[in-house]
């Protein structure tokens, strides 16, 4: 029988032993794999303290990679199988205001761009942060890890609440109720405004 594998990603919140309430800013991630042979395996990893996950997405072009973000950090998770074990690990690219000589506001959502090594993260101030592999050695990242390579201003002072791929476009829904369509270089292709539809949100 041919084995088709599916992946289930879970964000796990820790609960206090005495209080029964969620432990503030304490998150772990787990990936469960299963196939038609009913074989199951589970991988898990814990984030550093004070890094709460608010959004997560699978990389459709690399089934062994997941992107997550909170308000201030983006994490890229990956796993690989060897003969002895399966490794599940993550990295979080550093990003500071001095890197691009501008303030970087809170993150909203991360997506992977098709057929490339790039990912993009929206912000509440209307910016898009582009992450990609870089040959430039900065002492903070490895050549096989993404880093912030540029920041694009899409909608000044408007939160980019929804980012999704609808080939051949990146669809962006913002807090002013507008929906805009971009190519994969974030050049605007079409837009719909004054929809009187209220604020755009992605419902997980």
GROMACS elastic network, one bead per residue, 0.5 to 0.9 nm:
[ bonds ]
;  ai    aj funct       b0    kb
    1    36     6  0.82210   500
    1    37     6  0.78781   500
    2    36     6  0.78385   500
    2    37     6  0.85623   500
    3    35     6  0.58912   500
    3    36     6  0.56997   500
    3    37     6  0.65691   500
    4    34     6  0.82386   500
    4    35     6  0.52700   500
    4    36     6  0.60636   500
    4    37     6  0.85222   500
    5    33     6  0.65983   500
    5    34     6  0.55775   500
    5    36     6  0.72921   500
    6    32     6  0.83097   500
    6    33     6  0.57285   500
    6    34     6  0.55353   500
    6    35     6  0.61857   500
    7    31     6  0.65312   500
    7    32     6  0.57466   500
    7    34     6  0.67007   500
    7    35     6  0.89588   500
    7    63     6  0.82987   500
    7    64     6  0.89621   500
    8    30     6  0.81305   500
    8    31     6  0.55267   500
    8    32     6  0.50740   500
    8    33     6  0.64170   500
    8    34     6  0.83814   500
    9    29     6  0.73067   500
    9    30     6  0.58854   500
    9    32     6  0.65821   500
    9    33     6  0.89712   500
    9    56     6  0.86041   500
    9    57     6  0.89216   500
    9    58     6  0.84825   500
    9    66     6  0.85879   500
   10    28     6  0.84238   500
   10    29     6  0.57802   500
   10    30     6  0.52495   500
   10    31     6  0.63933   500
   10    32     6  0.81936   500
   11    27     6  0.67212   500
   11    28     6  0.59436   500
   11    30     6  0.65719   500
   11    53     6  0.75143   500
   11    56     6  0.87133   500
   12    26     6  0.84693   500
   12    27     6  0.56165   500
   12    29     6  0.57661   500
   12    30     6  0.73002   500
   13    22     6  0.64305   500
   13    23     6  0.72476   500
   13    24     6  0.87307   500
   13    25     6  0.83690   500
   13    26     6  0.60926   500
   13    28     6  0.65204   500
   13    29     6  0.87923   500
   14    21     6  0.84905   500
   14    22     6  0.57087   500
   14    23     6  0.55638   500
   14    24     6  0.84057   500
   14    25     6  0.89671   500
   14    26     6  0.59788   500
   14    27     6  0.65340   500
   14    28     6  0.78271   500
   15    18     6  0.88030   500
   15    19     6  0.78324   500
   15    20     6  0.56486   500
   15    21     6  0.53316   500
   15    23     6  0.52597   500
   15    24     6  0.88466   500
   15    26     6  0.86699   500
   16    19     6  0.52993   500
   16    20     6  0.50657   500
   16    21     6  0.56050   500
   16    22     6  0.61410   500
   16    23     6  0.57757   500
   17    20     6  0.59068   500
   17    21     6  0.83303   500
   18    21     6  0.84218   500
   19    22     6  0.84551   500
   20    23     6  0.88156   500
   21    24     6  0.88225   500
   22    25     6  0.85961   500
   22    26     6  0.79415   500
   23    26     6  0.56230   500
   23    27     6  0.85693   500
   24    27     6  0.86466   500
   24    50     6  0.78323   500
   24    52     6  0.84896   500
   25    49     6  0.66950   500
   25    51     6  0.59565   500
   25    52     6  0.50136   500
   25    53     6  0.84989   500
   26    46     6  0.84262   500
   26    47     6  0.76271   500
   26    48     6  0.82619   500
   26    49     6  0.63636   500
   26    50     6  0.66030   500
   26    51     6  0.72125   500
   26    52     6  0.65957   500
   27    46     6  0.64617   500
   27    47     6  0.61311   500
   27    48     6  0.84568   500
   27    49     6  0.82011   500
   27    50     6  0.85102   500
   27    51     6  0.72654   500
   27    52     6  0.60001   500
   27    53     6  0.69484   500
   28    44     6  0.70868   500
   28    45     6  0.57130   500
   28    47     6  0.58214   500
   28    53     6  0.88085   500
   29    43     6  0.82920   500
   29    44     6  0.54659   500
   29    45     6  0.53784   500
   29    46     6  0.62441   500
   29    47     6  0.78061   500
   30    42     6  0.67830   500
   30    43     6  0.54195   500
   30    45     6  0.64524   500
   30    46     6  0.87675   500
   31    41     6  0.83195   500
   31    42     6  0.56600   500
   31    43     6  0.51673   500
   31    44     6  0.63024   500
   31    88     6  0.89093   500
   32    40     6  0.69480   500
   32    41     6  0.57165   500
   32    43     6  0.64319   500
   32    44     6  0.86636   500
   33    39     6  0.79548   500
   33    40     6  0.55963   500
   33    41     6  0.53722   500
   33    42     6  0.63569   500
   33    43     6  0.84772   500
   34    37     6  0.79758   500
   34    38     6  0.61825   500
   34    39     6  0.55002   500
   34    41     6  0.68075   500
   35    38     6  0.53720   500
   35    39     6  0.58517   500
   35    40     6  0.72435   500
   36    39     6  0.74963   500
   37    40     6  0.88971   500
   43    79     6  0.85179   500
   43    86     6  0.79939   500
   43    87     6  0.80766   500
   43    88     6  0.64104   500
   44    88     6  0.69578   500
   44    89     6  0.86879   500
   45    88     6  0.69868   500
   45    89     6  0.69351   500
   45    90     6  0.82550   500
   46    49     6  0.88055   500
   47    50     6  0.81882   500
   47    51     6  0.63865   500
   47    52     6  0.81124   500
   47    53     6  0.89777   500
   47    90     6  0.87936   500
   48    51     6  0.61766   500
   49    52     6  0.83341   500
   51    69     6  0.86009   500
   51    70     6  0.65553   500
   51    71     6  0.83526   500
   51    72     6  0.79894   500
   51    73     6  0.72118   500
   52    69     6  0.79035   500
   52    70     6  0.54392   500
   52    71     6  0.77657   500
   52    73     6  0.88419   500
   53    56     6  0.75346   500
   53    68     6  0.64726   500
   53    69     6  0.54970   500
   53    71     6  0.80309   500
   53    73     6  0.88575   500
   53    74     6  0.89263   500
   54    68     6  0.74884   500
   54    69     6  0.60362   500
   54    71     6  0.74189   500
   54   108     6  0.80299   500
   54   109     6  0.81229   500
   55    67     6  0.82731   500
   55    68     6  0.55102   500
   55    69     6  0.54945   500
   55    70     6  0.67593   500
   55   108     6  0.76274   500
   55   109     6  0.59318   500
   55   110     6  0.73156   500
   55   204     6  0.85067   500
   56    66     6  0.71204   500
   56    67     6  0.56185   500
   56    69     6  0.66172   500
   56   109     6  0.78217   500
   56   110     6  0.73541   500
   56   111     6  0.86486   500
   57    60     6  0.87946   500
   57    65     6  0.88996   500
   57    66     6  0.57296   500
   57    67     6  0.52701   500
   57    68     6  0.64039   500
   57   109     6  0.89018   500
   57   110     6  0.72430   500
   57   111     6  0.66912   500
   57   112     6  0.81242   500
   58    61     6  0.87149   500
   58    62     6  0.81344   500
   58    63     6  0.70450   500
   58    64     6  0.82403   500
   58    65     6  0.62936   500
   58    67     6  0.63552   500
   58    68     6  0.88550   500
   58   111     6  0.84292   500
   58   112     6  0.81185   500
   59    62     6  0.52654   500
   59    63     6  0.59926   500
   59    64     6  0.75760   500
   59    65     6  0.55374   500
   59    66     6  0.56870   500
   59    67     6  0.72411   500
   59   111     6  0.78782   500
   59   112     6  0.58930   500
   59   113     6  0.85636   500
   59   114     6  0.87925   500
   60    63     6  0.60482   500
   60    65     6  0.85372   500
   60   112     6  0.78265   500
   60   114     6  0.79288   500
   61    65     6  0.87764   500
   61   112     6  0.83469   500
   61   113     6  0.87520   500
   61   114     6  0.67090   500
   61   115     6  0.63427   500
   61   116     6  0.82948   500
   62    65     6  0.58290   500
   62    66     6  0.86714   500
   63    66     6  0.80127   500
   63    78     6  0.89773   500
   64    77     6  0.81731   500
   64    78     6  0.54916   500
   64    79     6  0.56526   500
   64    80     6  0.71412   500
   65    76     6  0.70888   500
   65    77     6  0.55495   500
   65    79     6  0.69448   500
   66    75     6  0.83158   500
   66    76     6  0.59104   500
   66    77     6  0.50083   500
   66    78     6  0.64239   500
   67    74     6  0.73449   500
   67    75     6  0.58455   500
   67    77     6  0.61713   500
   67    78     6  0.88954   500
   67   110     6  0.67666   500
   67   111     6  0.73539   500
   67   112     6  0.78857   500
   67   119     6  0.86282   500
   68    73     6  0.85798   500
   68    74     6  0.58921   500
   68    75     6  0.51972   500
   68    76     6  0.64973   500
   68    77     6  0.78904   500
   68   109     6  0.80975   500
   68   110     6  0.68451   500
   69    72     6  0.75525   500
   69    73     6  0.56916   500
   69    75     6  0.59268   500
   69    76     6  0.86787   500
   69   107     6  0.72197   500
   69   108     6  0.77058   500
   69   109     6  0.67439   500
   69   110     6  0.67333   500
   69   121     6  0.85118   500
   70    73     6  0.55080   500
   70    74     6  0.65618   500
   70    75     6  0.86211   500
   70   106     6  0.82481   500
   70   107     6  0.66111   500
   70   108     6  0.75215   500
   70   109     6  0.83178   500
   71    74     6  0.84154   500
   71   105     6  0.84537   500
   71   108     6  0.67473   500
   71   123     6  0.87952   500
   72   104     6  0.89063   500
   72   105     6  0.78817   500
   72   106     6  0.55844   500
   72   107     6  0.60285   500
   73    92     6  0.68314   500
   73    93     6  0.79047   500
   73    94     6  0.81621   500
   73    95     6  0.84375   500
   73   106     6  0.86601   500
   73   107     6  0.75305   500
   74    91     6  0.85057   500
   74    92     6  0.56630   500
   74    93     6  0.69336   500
   74    94     6  0.88455   500
   74   107     6  0.82188   500
   74   110     6  0.78473   500
   74   121     6  0.81844   500
   75    90     6  0.63955   500
   75    91     6  0.56944   500
   75    93     6  0.73588   500
   76    89     6  0.84592   500
   76    90     6  0.53556   500
   76    91     6  0.55987   500
   76    92     6  0.64064   500
   76    93     6  0.85511   500
   76   145     6  0.87498   500
   76   146     6  0.85329   500
   77    88     6  0.72285   500
   77    89     6  0.57355   500
   77    91     6  0.68270   500
   77    92     6  0.89996   500
   78    87     6  0.81129   500
   78    88     6  0.58511   500
   78    89     6  0.57444   500
   78    90     6  0.62519   500
   79    86     6  0.67669   500
   79    87     6  0.52668   500
   79    89     6  0.63862   500
   79    90     6  0.86733   500
   80    85     6  0.86193   500
   80    86     6  0.55898   500
   80    87     6  0.54423   500
   80    88     6  0.69062   500
   81    84     6  0.80070   500
   81    85     6  0.61159   500
   81    87     6  0.64415   500
   82    85     6  0.53634   500
   82    86     6  0.59160   500
   82    87     6  0.79646   500
   83    86     6  0.82326   500
   91   145     6  0.76145   500
   91   146     6  0.88926   500
   92   145     6  0.88498   500
   92   146     6  0.86420   500
   92   147     6  0.86606   500
   93   131     6  0.84959   500
   93   140     6  0.81918   500
   93   141     6  0.71368   500
   93   145     6  0.78188   500
   93   146     6  0.66699   500
   93   147     6  0.53348   500
   93   148     6  0.71635   500
   94   140     6  0.74338   500
   94   141     6  0.81870   500
   94   147     6  0.72207   500
   94   148     6  0.78338   500
   95    98     6  0.84930   500
   95    99     6  0.67965   500
   95   100     6  0.89010   500
   95   104     6  0.82030   500
   95   147     6  0.80779   500
   95   148     6  0.67818   500
   96    99     6  0.54961   500
   96   100     6  0.77611   500
   96   101     6  0.87173   500
   96   102     6  0.86881   500
   96   103     6  0.79776   500
   96   104     6  0.72554   500
   97   100     6  0.60828   500
   97   101     6  0.56807   500
   97   102     6  0.51577   500
   97   104     6  0.58668   500
   98   102     6  0.66531   500
   98   103     6  0.80382   500
   99   102     6  0.78163   500
   99   148     6  0.88150   500
  100   103     6  0.81741   500
  100   104     6  0.88326   500
  100   150     6  0.75882   500
  100   151     6  0.75878   500
  104   107     6  0.85225   500
  104   123     6  0.78858   500
  104   125     6  0.83241   500
  104   127     6  0.82131   500
  104   129     6  0.88643   500
  104   151     6  0.89272   500
  105   123     6  0.59659   500
  105   124     6  0.62621   500
  105   125     6  0.61981   500
  105   126     6  0.89554   500
  105   127     6  0.82597   500
  106   122     6  0.85504   500
  106   123     6  0.54830   500
  106   124     6  0.57884   500
  106   125     6  0.78499   500
  107   110     6  0.81870   500
  107   121     6  0.66722   500
  107   122     6  0.57836   500
  107   124     6  0.64078   500
  107   125     6  0.89938   500
  107   160     6  0.89187   500
  108   121     6  0.70406   500
  108   122     6  0.53839   500
  108   123     6  0.52218   500
  108   124     6  0.64661   500
  108   159     6  0.79498   500
  108   160     6  0.68194   500
  108   161     6  0.59599   500
  108   162     6  0.78758   500
  108   163     6  0.88749   500
  109   120     6  0.83166   500
  109   121     6  0.55288   500
  109   122     6  0.55289   500
  109   123     6  0.75656   500
  109   160     6  0.81173   500
  109   161     6  0.70161   500
  109   162     6  0.69013   500
  109   163     6  0.65796   500
  110   119     6  0.70110   500
  110   120     6  0.55709   500
  110   122     6  0.65692   500
  110   163     6  0.72482   500
  110   164     6  0.87849   500
  111   118     6  0.89367   500
  111   119     6  0.56394   500
  111   120     6  0.54270   500
  111   121     6  0.64917   500
  111   122     6  0.88344   500
  111   163     6  0.67658   500
  111   164     6  0.66754   500
  111   165     6  0.78202   500
  112   115     6  0.89176   500
  112   116     6  0.81965   500
  112   117     6  0.79419   500
  112   118     6  0.62736   500
  112   120     6  0.63733   500
  112   121     6  0.89422   500
  112   164     6  0.88832   500
  112   165     6  0.83493   500
  113   116     6  0.61613   500
  113   117     6  0.74124   500
  113   118     6  0.55930   500
  113   119     6  0.54622   500
  113   120     6  0.71860   500
  113   165     6  0.76218   500
  113   170     6  0.83776   500
  113   184     6  0.68369   500
  114   117     6  0.82900   500
  114   118     6  0.80940   500
  114   119     6  0.89386   500
  114   165     6  0.81059   500
  114   167     6  0.85663   500
  114   184     6  0.79163   500
  115   118     6  0.86015   500
  116   119     6  0.83937   500
  116   132     6  0.88297   500
  117   131     6  0.82829   500
  117   132     6  0.58609   500
  117   133     6  0.67064   500
  117   146     6  0.80554   500
  118   130     6  0.68384   500
  118   131     6  0.55338   500
  118   133     6  0.74798   500
  118   146     6  0.78419   500
  119   129     6  0.83131   500
  119   130     6  0.59553   500
  119   131     6  0.51084   500
  119   132     6  0.66022   500
  119   146     6  0.84547   500
  120   128     6  0.63323   500
  120   129     6  0.55207   500
  120   131     6  0.60342   500
  120   132     6  0.88657   500
  120   163     6  0.88248   500
  121   127     6  0.82567   500
  121   128     6  0.55149   500
  121   129     6  0.51188   500
  121   130     6  0.67196   500
  121   131     6  0.80738   500
  121   163     6  0.82389   500
  122   125     6  0.84712   500
  122   126     6  0.69387   500
  122   127     6  0.58847   500
  122   129     6  0.64826   500
  122   159     6  0.79492   500
  122   160     6  0.55849   500
  122   161     6  0.73991   500
  122   162     6  0.81647   500
  122   163     6  0.73369   500
  123   126     6  0.55902   500
  123   127     6  0.53265   500
  123   128     6  0.64251   500
  123   129     6  0.79460   500
  123   158     6  0.86773   500
  123   159     6  0.61474   500
  123   160     6  0.58619   500
  123   161     6  0.78800   500
  124   127     6  0.74129   500
  124   157     6  0.74011   500
  124   158     6  0.63758   500
  124   160     6  0.58622   500
  124   161     6  0.74798   500
  124   175     6  0.87073   500
  125   153     6  0.85419   500
  125   155     6  0.75470   500
  125   156     6  0.62719   500
  125   158     6  0.53244   500
  125   159     6  0.52477   500
  125   160     6  0.74744   500
  126   152     6  0.85836   500
  126   153     6  0.61025   500
  126   154     6  0.55834   500
  126   156     6  0.52145   500
  126   157     6  0.56363   500
  126   159     6  0.51222   500
  126   160     6  0.55317   500
  126   174     6  0.81113   500
  127   151     6  0.65460   500
  127   152     6  0.55006   500
  127   154     6  0.56975   500
  127   155     6  0.69194   500
  127   156     6  0.75051   500
  127   157     6  0.86518   500
  127   158     6  0.86564   500
  127   159     6  0.82678   500
  127   160     6  0.76397   500
  128   150     6  0.83818   500
  128   151     6  0.55900   500
  128   152     6  0.50667   500
  128   153     6  0.64146   500
  128   154     6  0.69292   500
  128   160     6  0.84444   500
  128   186     6  0.89026   500
  129   148     6  0.66093   500
  129   149     6  0.78024   500
  129   150     6  0.61461   500
  129   152     6  0.65298   500
  130   147     6  0.82068   500
  130   148     6  0.57296   500
  130   149     6  0.58621   500
  130   150     6  0.54465   500
  130   151     6  0.61438   500
  130   152     6  0.78610   500
  131   146     6  0.55499   500
  131   147     6  0.51211   500
  131   149     6  0.57610   500
  131   150     6  0.75248   500
  132   145     6  0.77797   500
  132   147     6  0.55738   500
  132   148     6  0.65672   500
  132   149     6  0.63674   500
  133   142     6  0.88317   500
  133   143     6  0.65577   500
  133   144     6  0.64051   500
  133   145     6  0.58832   500
  133   147     6  0.62858   500
  133   148     6  0.87078   500
  133   149     6  0.83730   500
  134   137     6  0.78403   500
  134   142     6  0.87285   500
  134   143     6  0.62859   500
  134   144     6  0.81367   500
  134   145     6  0.79913   500
  134   146     6  0.69653   500
  134   147     6  0.70358   500
  134   149     6  0.78279   500
  135   142     6  0.89964   500
  135   143     6  0.61272   500
  136   143     6  0.80027   500
  137   140     6  0.79428   500
  137   141     6  0.75048   500
  137   142     6  0.77279   500
  137   143     6  0.76007   500
  138   141     6  0.66492   500
  138   142     6  0.86401   500
  139   142     6  0.78770   500
  141   144     6  0.82194   500
  141   145     6  0.62403   500
  141   146     6  0.77025   500
  141   147     6  0.71961   500
  142   145     6  0.52753   500
  142   146     6  0.81105   500
  143   146     6  0.78021   500
  146   149     6  0.85969   500
  148   151     6  0.78009   500
  152   186     6  0.83001   500
  153   156     6  0.65306   500
  154   158     6  0.87639   500
  154   160     6  0.86924   500
  154   186     6  0.81881   500
  154   188     6  0.89186   500
  155   158     6  0.55541   500
  155   159     6  0.78090   500
  155   160     6  0.78905   500
  155   174     6  0.82534   500
  156   159     6  0.84937   500
  158   174     6  0.64534   500
  158   175     6  0.59273   500
  158   176     6  0.66545   500
  159   173     6  0.86970   500
  159   174     6  0.55117   500
  159   175     6  0.51955   500
  159   176     6  0.79059   500
  160   163     6  0.73442   500
  160   172     6  0.66905   500
  160   173     6  0.60999   500
  160   175     6  0.64965   500
  160   200     6  0.85278   500
  161   172     6  0.75565   500
  161   173     6  0.58628   500
  161   174     6  0.52571   500
  161   175     6  0.64425   500
  161   199     6  0.85190   500
  161   200     6  0.63531   500
  161   201     6  0.56210   500
  161   202     6  0.70369   500
  162   171     6  0.76476   500
  162   172     6  0.54118   500
  162   174     6  0.66172   500
  162   200     6  0.68012   500
  162   201     6  0.58727   500
  162   202     6  0.55406   500
  163   170     6  0.69188   500
  163   171     6  0.57710   500
  163   173     6  0.66528   500
  163   202     6  0.83134   500
  164   169     6  0.85027   500
  164   170     6  0.58112   500
  164   171     6  0.53262   500
  164   172     6  0.67729   500
  164   173     6  0.89176   500
  165   168     6  0.76050   500
  165   169     6  0.60387   500
  165   171     6  0.61206   500
  165   172     6  0.89845   500
  166   169     6  0.52117   500
  166   170     6  0.61030   500
  166   171     6  0.65924   500
  167   170     6  0.72766   500
  167   183     6  0.89167   500
  168   182     6  0.86152   500
  168   183     6  0.67259   500
  168   184     6  0.77552   500
  169   181     6  0.58815   500
  169   182     6  0.54026   500
  169   183     6  0.50026   500
  169   184     6  0.66109   500
  169   186     6  0.88888   500
  169   189     6  0.82771   500
  170   180     6  0.82685   500
  170   181     6  0.57494   500
  170   182     6  0.50586   500
  170   183     6  0.60147   500
  170   184     6  0.64002   500
  170   186     6  0.75008   500
  171   179     6  0.70110   500
  171   180     6  0.58888   500
  171   182     6  0.64671   500
  171   183     6  0.88970   500
  172   178     6  0.82553   500
  172   179     6  0.57070   500
  172   180     6  0.52831   500
  172   181     6  0.64408   500
  172   182     6  0.78643   500
  173   176     6  0.84332   500
  173   177     6  0.68869   500
  173   178     6  0.59443   500
  173   180     6  0.65595   500
  173   199     6  0.82517   500
  173   200     6  0.53161   500
  173   201     6  0.71916   500
  173   202     6  0.85385   500
  174   177     6  0.56837   500
  174   178     6  0.56682   500
  174   179     6  0.66136   500
  174   180     6  0.83973   500
  174   199     6  0.67973   500
  174   200     6  0.55302   500
  174   201     6  0.78496   500
  175   178     6  0.73559   500
  175   198     6  0.77945   500
  175   200     6  0.56518   500
  175   201     6  0.79344   500
  176   179     6  0.89544   500
  176   193     6  0.83762   500
  176   194     6  0.86333   500
  176   198     6  0.71339   500
  176   199     6  0.58333   500
  176   200     6  0.75555   500
  177   192     6  0.88068   500
  177   193     6  0.69276   500
  177   194     6  0.72843   500
  177   195     6  0.67163   500
  177   196     6  0.70074   500
  177   197     6  0.59831   500
  177   198     6  0.50692   500
  177   200     6  0.53927   500
  178   191     6  0.72708   500
  178   192     6  0.56816   500
  178   194     6  0.68882   500
  178   195     6  0.69513   500
  178   196     6  0.89623   500
  178   197     6  0.84713   500
  178   198     6  0.87000   500
  178   199     6  0.80885   500
  178   200     6  0.74799   500
  179   190     6  0.86440   500
  179   191     6  0.57679   500
  179   192     6  0.52549   500
  179   193     6  0.66786   500
  179   195     6  0.88517   500
  179   200     6  0.79936   500
  180   188     6  0.71696   500
  180   189     6  0.77308   500
  180   190     6  0.59013   500
  180   192     6  0.62098   500
  180   193     6  0.83006   500
  181   186     6  0.84490   500
  181   187     6  0.84628   500
  181   188     6  0.59454   500
  181   189     6  0.54539   500
  181   190     6  0.50716   500
  181   191     6  0.59310   500
  181   192     6  0.87379   500
  182   185     6  0.74415   500
  182   187     6  0.52072   500
  182   189     6  0.51745   500
  182   190     6  0.71163   500
  182   191     6  0.87648   500
  183   186     6  0.51590   500
  183   187     6  0.54865   500
  183   188     6  0.66159   500
  183   189     6  0.66713   500
  184   187     6  0.74531   500
  185   188     6  0.89027   500
  186   189     6  0.87223   500
  188   191     6  0.76828   500
  192   195     6  0.69523   500
  193   196     6  0.82472   500
  194   197     6  0.80157   500
  195   198     6  0.78002   500
  196   199     6  0.89430   500
  197   200     6  0.78488   500
